[in-house]
Amino acid sequence: MNAGWARGAGLSHRHTLSLTLSTEDLFTSTIKHGYGEESNRPVEKMLSLHDGNAQLSYSDRAPRFDPFHAGENARHELSPTSAGGRGQP
């Protein structure tokens, strides 16, 4: 996240932090869960402004993840009592 871009776009400090956290959480999850700790594979992000609203587009080439068909270990990681994976409330 580019803080200079966010300021220039008129985003508040709170929204800038929210976008930064969301981007970092997506990236971390892609590397850890999608690419299996290998970080040399591509990740693309684009941040744009539409009608005064910031829009984050994010894509990777990791295998698709479906938490409803991922098995017990993945469902445990998504439980409300486990840490991580939530980003912004």
C-alpha positions in Angstrom: 0.0 0.0 0.0 1.4 3.4 -1.0 0.6 5.9 1.8 1.4 8.8 -0.6 -1.2 7.5 -3.0 -3.8 7.2 -0.2 -3.2 10.7 1.0 -3.4 12.1 -2.5 -6.6 10.2 -3.0 -8.1 11.8 0.1 -8.3 8.6 2.1 -8.4 8.9 5.9 -5.6 7.5 8.0 -8.0 4.8 9.3 -9.0 3.7 5.7 -5.3 3.7 4.7 -4.5 1.4 7.6 -7.5 -0.8 6.7 -6.3 -1.2 3.1 -2.8 -1.9 4.2 -3.9 -4.6 6.6 -6.2 -6.2 4.0 -3.4 -6.2 1.4 -0.9 -7.7 3.9 -3.3 -10.3 5.0 -4.1 -11.4 1.4 -0.4 -11.5 0.6 0.5 -13.5 3.7 -2.3 -16.0 3.1 -1.3 -16.4 -0.5 2.3 -17.2 0.4 1.6 -19.3 3.5 -1.5 -21.3 2.3 -1.6 -20.9 -1.5 2.0 -21.2 -2.5 3.2 -23.3 0.4 5.7 -20.8 1.8 7.3 -20.2 -1.7 7.3 -16.5 -2.3 8.8 -16.3 -5.8 5.5 -16.9 -7.6 3.4 -14.0 -8.9 0.9 -11.9 -7.0 -0.8 -8.9 -8.6 -2.6 -6.0 -7.0 -4.2 -2.8 -8.2 -5.5 0.0 -6.1 -7.8 2.5 -7.8 -10.3 5.2 -6.8 -13.9 5.2 -8.1 -16.4 7.8 -7.0 -14.3 8.6 -3.9 -14.0 4.9 -2.9 -10.8 2.9 -2.9 -11.0 -0.4 -4.7 -8.4 -3.1 -4.2 -8.1 -5.8 -6.9 -5.9 -8.7 -5.9 -5.0 -11.9 -7.8 -2.6 -14.8 -7.5 -2.1 -18.1 -9.3 -2.3 -20.3 -6.2 -4.7 -23.3 -6.3 -8.3 -22.3 -5.4 -9.2 -22.8 -1.7 -12.7 -23.8 -0.7 -13.0 -23.9 3.1 -16.2 -26.0 3.0 -14.3 -28.8 1.2 -10.9 -28.4 2.8 -11.0 -30.9 5.6 -11.0 -30.6 9.4 -7.6 -28.9 9.8 -8.7 -26.0 7.5 -12.0 -25.6 9.2 -10.2 -25.5 12.6 -8.0 -22.7 11.3 -11.2 -20.7 10.4 -12.9 -21.2 13.7 -13.8 -18.0 15.7 -11.3 -18.9 18.4 -8.2 -19.4 16.2 -5.8 -16.6 15.5 -5.2 -15.0 12.2 -7.0 -14.9 8.9 -9.5 -12.3 9.6 -7.9 -9.0 8.6 -10.4 -6.2 9.3 -13.6 -6.8 11.3 
